[in-house]
Amino acid sequence: MRKIVFVFREDGSVETDAQGFTGRNCIKVTEELLKGLDAKLETRKVKGEFYLHEKEKTRVNVSK
């Protein structure tokens, strides 16, 4: 199951944890969601799954 966890800190910073994603798909999805939230990441850390190939397409819907 794919899941993205957002942590909004009091200083205005945002932390994300994309779970169940492989390849660059996690970046695409989190960027789209952050855009919809009008938030921006200052730094990005990737997990080992980032270096695996994505086999399926993901569709993201953002509503305000």
C-alpha positions as semicolon CSV with decimal commas, in nm:
position;residue;x (nm);y (nm);z (nm)
1;M;0,000;0,000;0,000
2;R;0,133;0,342;-0,093
3;K;0,120;0,615;0,166
4;I;0,271;0,961;0,211
5;V;0,310;1,107;0,558
6;F;0,350;1,483;0,600
7;V;0,486;1,645;0,915
8;F;0,435;2,022;0,936
9;R;0,662;2,178;1,196
10;E;0,604;2,499;1,389
11;D;0,901;2,664;1,215
12;G;0,720;2,621;0,880
13;S;0,931;2,330;0,755
14;V;0,770;2,020;0,606
15;E;0,893;1,662;0,627
16;T;0,757;1,385;0,405
17;D;0,789;1,009;0,415
18;A;0,676;0,826;0,100
19;Q;0,605;0,463;0,181
20;G;0,546;0,184;-0,070
21;F;0,690;0,370;-0,371
22;T;0,982;0,272;-0,593
23;G;1,186;0,476;-0,836
24;R;1,133;0,847;-0,899
25;N;0,758;0,806;-0,861
26;C;0,778;0,910;-0,495
27;I;0,926;1,245;-0,595
28;K;0,660;1,308;-0,860
29;V;0,378;1,234;-0,619
30;T;0,515;1,431;-0,323
31;E;0,596;1,732;-0,543
32;E;0,240;1,739;-0,678
33;L;0,091;1,713;-0,331
34;L;0,324;1,980;-0,190
35;K;0,231;2,209;-0,478
36;G;-0,136;2,165;-0,390
37;L;-0,055;2,245;-0,026
38;D;0,155;2,547;-0,127
39;A;0,450;2,398;0,066
40;K;0,811;2,341;-0,033
41;L;1,081;2,098;0,081
42;E;1,420;2,246;0,164
43;T;1,611;1,918;0,152
44;R;1,535;1,570;0,020
45;K;1,660;1,235;0,145
46;V;1,586;0,927;-0,062
47;K;1,555;0,568;0,057
48;G;1,692;0,256;-0,109
49;E;1,358;0,203;-0,286
50;F;1,428;0,519;-0,487
51;Y;1,685;0,324;-0,688
52;L;1,437;0,050;-0,788
53;H;1,238;0,068;-1,112
54;E;0,871;0,162;-1,103
55;K;0,651;-0,087;-1,288
56;E;0,317;0,090;-1,277
57;K;0,185;0,442;-1,321
58;T;0,044;0,640;-1,031
59;R;-0,232;0,896;-1,060
60;V;-0,253;1,179;-0,810
61;N;-0,556;1,397;-0,744
62;V;-0,516;1,708;-0,530
63;S;-0,816;1,906;-0,414
64;K;-0,831;2,210;-0,192
